[in-house]
């Protein structure tokens, strides 16, 4: 009996070891297959992963962001004395008789700013598992593509969407002192059902999709804020791609792009929200944002001269 028990125990150990080896090899093979798909799709020029490692599905999401080093949004602090300004700003802000300012208008990008999305069929399950363990909320979504099926019907795509940590609390607090506008370069068939999920409280007063963007001499799918309001004193746009707001560089906040791998991201509540609260108390947001980010100079360093930047009312580029 003792020999049988020992043999059984030994067999169980061997079985457990083999099961562990099989599990490990399956995980490795899944990752190798995933990266092989990315490599093949890069060669073909048609990546299937929506946002992973910087590649996007052109028929659904915002067009591919140009390669640039994103400007981090820093904590509020006293800025050092600025060099001689290349931009002259004449504020046109107006307040009522009691000195109260109009509500700040905050324009928010969608992909890689509030959420990130991946094509479900190409997403390894370990990415979802790690996000769940880190407390990142995610959901799967059916959305219509601009592509057509054989019968002429719109093609249905399945994507997995990860919410940036603190998203709902960010929108709730922000809506208390600002008018919210969603402005995405993604197509409506993809973006509308996604925003319906993350904005069940209807905090966005306006939603704008790719057809609302414009093409310029330097970039396509640029977000011209003049289609929302001509009052640039009290309007700001938050976008992970600075080229989206090249027409109004003094109204932009360039944020760090979000991906599912950023499990401890605190940008929305700890960095962007305090800055927006500070801006909501300013008669004109542009001098503050210019001193903080110097976006006109940044654009000029990236090949866009001052003549390519819109001079909105009260702004003069030297």
N, C-alpha and C positions, 0 to 999 in steps of 0.2 A: 504493500500500500504506500509506504514511504517513497519507494522508487517511482510509483505512478504519480504521486503528488509532485515530486521533484520534476518529473518529465513534463507534467502539465504546466507547472510554473515556468519552466524554461521555454516551453512553446509559447506561453502567453507573452513572455518578455520579447521573444523573437518577433511575434506578430505585432506587438506594440511598436517595436523599433522599425519594422517594415512599414507600418501604417504612417509613422511619423516621417519616414523617408519619402514615402509616396506623396504625403501632403506637402512637404517642402518642395519636392520636384514639381508638383502641379503648380504651386505658386510661382516658382521660377519660370516655368514654361509659359504661364499666363502673361507674366511681365515681358518675357522675350517676344511673345507673339504680338503683344500690344505695341512695343517699340518698333517691331518689324513692320507693322501696319503703318505707323507714323512715317517710317523711312520710305516705304513704297509710295505713300501718298504725297510725300514731299517731292519725290522724283517725278511723280505724275502731275504735281501741281494742284491736286484736288484733295486736301486733307479732310478726313471725316470727323476728326475730333474738333468740337466747336471752339473751345477756348484753351485746351490743354497746351502747355508749353508755348503759348503765344500764337497758336494757329487757330483760325476761325473758319466756320462754314459760311462761305460768302453769300449763300442764298437766304440765310436766316439772320445772322447776327450782324453787328456793325462790321464794316469793312476792316481789313487787316490794319492794325495800328503800325505806323512807321517805327523803325527801330530807333529808340532814343533812350537816354537815361532819364527816368522819371524824376521829377522834382519832388522831394518829400515835403509834406506839410509839417511844419514844425510847431512846437508849443508856443503860445503867446508869450512874448518877452520883449523887453525894450530893445529895439533894433539899434545897431551901431550907427553913428552919423553917416548918412548916405553920401556918395560922391555926387558931383554936380549932375543935376537931373537932365536927361535928354528928352523929357516929356513935361509939357506944361499943362496943368489941369485946372480949369476954371469950373468950380462947382455950380451946378444949376439946381441943386436940391431945394425943395420947397416944403415947409412945414405949415401946419395950421396956426390959428391965432394963439393956441395954447402951447405952441412949440412942439406938438406931437408930430412924429414922422410917419409917413405912409409905411405900411408893412413892407418888409424886405421881400423881394421875389427871389427864390432860390431855384435854379434850374439844375436838375440832377440827371446825369448820365445813368444808363442801366448796366450794361455788361462791363464787368471788371471794376465797377464803381459800387454798385449796390449788390450785385449777384455775379456769379460766374456759371456758365452752362457748358455741358459736354454732351456729345451724342451718346445716348445710352448704350447702344450696341458696341461701342468701342471703349467704354469706360470699365476698367478693372474693378471688380467688386471690393478689392482692398481699399480703394479710394473712398468708397461710401462707408466702409467699416471704420476706417481711421477718422473720417469726419464725424461719424456718429459718436465714437469714443471721445472725441474732443468737444462734443456738444454743438457742433455746427449743424444747423437745420438744413434739410434738403428735401426735395420732392421731385417726382417724375411728371412730365408734362407732354401732352400731345399738342402739336402745333402744325399749321398748314404751311407748306413750302410754296415757293413760286414755281417750282417744277411741277409738271403734270404727269399723271399716270397714263398708261396706254389708252384708257378710255376717255382721256381728256379731263378727268377729275383731278383736283389738287392733291398732290402727294402729302401724306401725313408723316411727319417726323416725330421721333420720340427723343426727348432730351431730359437730362438730369440736371436740376438747378440747385446750386448751393447758395444759401443766403449769407451775406457778409455778417459776421457777429455784431449783434446790437442793432440790426436793421430796423425792426419794428419800433423799438424804443427811440431810435434816432428819428424816425418819421413822426412819431407821436410828439416828441418834444419840439421838433423843428416846426411842426404845423401850428404850435402855440404862438409863435412870433413871426412866421413867414408864410407867404403864399408859395405853394409847391407846384413846380412844373416838371414833368418828365420829358426829356428830349433825348431820343435814342436814334442812332443810325441803323438800327435793326428794322427789319420789315414788320409790319403790323400783324401779319399772320402768326409770327413768333412772339412778338413783344406784348401784344394786347392780352392774351390769356395768361402770360407770365405776370404782368402787372396786376391783373385781376386777383391773382393769388396773393401777392405780397402787399396789396393795397386794398384789402377788404373794406377798410373804413373810408375809402374814397377821399383820401387826403390830397391827391393830386387834382388841382383845379383844371389842368390842361395836360394832354398827352400829345406829343409830337413824334412822328416816326420818320423813316428814311426819306419819304417824298418831301418832307419839310426842310431837308438839308439842301445845300447848294454846292456847286463846283466853282472853284476859283482857279486862278492861274497856277497856284502852288499846291493845292490839295483838293481832293474831292470830299463830299459828304461833310462839309463844314456847317456848323450850327450858327446861323446868323441870328443873334438875339433880337434884332430889330423886328422880327416877325412876331415877337411876344409883346414888346413895349419899346418905346423910344426913350423911356426914362432910365438911362444907364446908371444914374446916381445910386439907385436903390435896387440893383439887380446883380446877381452873381451866378456863375455856372461852376459846378463841380464835375470834373471829368478826368479820367485817367489818361486821356490823350489830349495834350495841350493844343495840337493842331486843330482840334474841333472848335476852339474858340479864337482862332487867329484873327478873325474880323473884329473882335472886341477883347484884345489881350489884357486890358486893365480890369476886366470883369471876371477873370478866370482864376479858379483854384485848381492846380494840378495835383491830383491825389495818387497815391501808390496803387497800382493795379492789384486787384484781389483775385486769388485762385484758391482752389480747395486745399492746397498744401499749406496755406497760411492759417494754421489752426489756432493761433493766439493773436489774431489780428484785432487791433483796438482802434483803428483809424476813425470809424464813424463817431463813437461816443467820446473818445479821449482826445482826439485831435481836431477833426473837422467841425463837430458841433460847437466846441468852445470858440473857435474862430468865427463861425457864423453868428453866434450870440454877440460877439464883439462887433461884428460888422453891422448887425441890426441896430446898433446904437449910434452909427455914423450917419451924418447927413449925406455923405458921398463915399461909397465903398472904394472907389478907384484909387485915391491917394494911398489908402492903407494897403491895398493889394499890390500897388506898384512898388511901394517901399519894401514889401515882404518878398515878392517874387521876381520883380524886374522882367516881366514877360516880354516887353518889346525888344529889349536887348537879347533875350534868349532866342526869340524868333530870328533876329538878324544874324546871330551866330549860326543858326541852322538854315541860312540861305534865303530868308524872306526879308527883303528890305523894308524900311519904314513905309515906302510908297505902297507896299502890299498889305498894310494894315489899315483897316477902316478908321478914319479920324471922326469919331462920333462927336456930337456937340460938346464943346468945351475942352476938347483934346487937341493939342498941337504937338506933332513930332518934329524935333529939330534935326 
